[in-house]
Amino acid sequence: MMARSTSAKKSSLNPMLRPRVGKVVVNISVGQSGEPLEKAMRVLEILTGQKPCKRAAKKTIKDWGIRKREPMACIVTLREQRAMEFLKISFEAIGSKLSASSFDPYGNFAFGIKEHIEIPGVKYDPKLGIFGMDICVSMEKPGYRVKRKRRAKSKVGKKQKLTREEAINYVKETFGVTIS
């Protein structure tokens, strides 16, 4: 029990040990190209304020009518302030509850919203329809960028790696989400 309070004190004193949201990826998978995909892209643009990118099928599945390289889904990557604002409203849509199994060992987590009209402030538009979405959140500590950068790449020490428990505590404190 003492180890947790000591590490909590260290992270509050040292800003380089405080967890933060690296990015939020919002994905709507439609399963077909054409008009349904365009409607899903419009919904994502309304929700996030950014233009979504199309994602194509990786292989052909004849039984489902899917062809390789056919656009099937759309995604948006949110960072910094936009990511935090979107997370706040999306947690309200799921009732501010997350399962502990949603978190991976590195502190990243994901959840889904069954209908986009559950998000506060979004009204049903019969022209667009209703779409579900997946939200994936990548958590990190400041300085973790040295592992990803192209020039002067370096290894990241154990203290800079985020743990599952640290991420759960951050989500509880920052967003007021209950973890079961």
HELIX and SHEET records of a PDB file:
HELIX    1   1 MET A    2  LEU A   13  1                                  12    
HELIX    2   2 PRO A   15  LEU A   17  5                                   3    
HELIX    3   3 GLU A   35  THR A   48  1                                  14    
HELIX    4   4 LYS A   62  TRP A   64  5                                   3    
HELIX    5   5 GLU A   80  ALA A   93  1                                  14    
HELIX    6   6 ALA A  100  SER A  102  5                                   3    
HELIX    7   7 HIS A  116  GLU A  118  5                                   3    
HELIX    8   8 ARG A  145  ARG A  148  1                                   4    
HELIX    9   9 LYS A  158  GLN A  160  5                                   3    
HELIX   10  10 ARG A  164  PHE A  175  1                                  12    
SHEET    1   A 5 CYS A  53  ALA A  56  0                                        
SHEET    2   A 5 PRO A  71  LEU A  78 -1                                        
SHEET    3   A 5 ARG A  20  SER A  29 -1                                        
SHEET    4   A 5 MET A 133  GLU A 140 -1                                        
SHEET    5   A 5 PHE A 109  ILE A 113 -1                                        
SHEET    1   B 2 LYS A  97  LEU A  98  0                                        
SHEET    2   B 2 THR A 178  ILE A 179  1                                        
END                                                                             
